[in-house]
Amino acid sequence: MKSALALLDAYMAGLNRGDDVAVNAACNFPHVRIAGGKVVVWETRGDYKLEDFRARAGEGWARSQWDERTPIHVGEDKVHLKVKFSRFRKDGSLLGQFETIYIVTRQDAIGASKPALLLRRETMLGSPPRVLTVSVRGIPC
């Protein structure tokens, strides 16, 4: 569980620094994002670009922060977390708050076990909830 939270911290720090390499290092690939009724898949490391994030983050986005990270399932190689985060403008004003489910998995990479993000489902607070099911490489999530 601690490694999953450390990974999420590294992801957020990379995002806030504008560091494509750090954000990609925190993700398993293929990386899947489910939001707004759409499924987007980035197939390989380096495909996830922060310019895509900035385009959907909201006008004037400057940084994000975790507000909540609650485990809802903890397994040996996978942690499901209910997370809430806020996005802020440069002047510190709130741009938006979001709730989502993150699934952090441990996958073998070059003979080592490495935790990384696998799936995100993002819902803006106040939006009607949706139930979405996705299969990643034949594994129902």
Buried (B, 14 or more C-beta within 10 A) or exposed (E): EEEBBEBBEBBBEBBBEEBBEBBBBBBBBBBBBBBEEEEBEBEEBEBBEBEEBEEEBEEEBBBBEBEEBEEEEEEEEBBBBEBBBBBBBEEEEEBBEBBBBBBBBBBEEEEEEBBBBBBBBBBEEEEEEEEEEBEBEEEEB
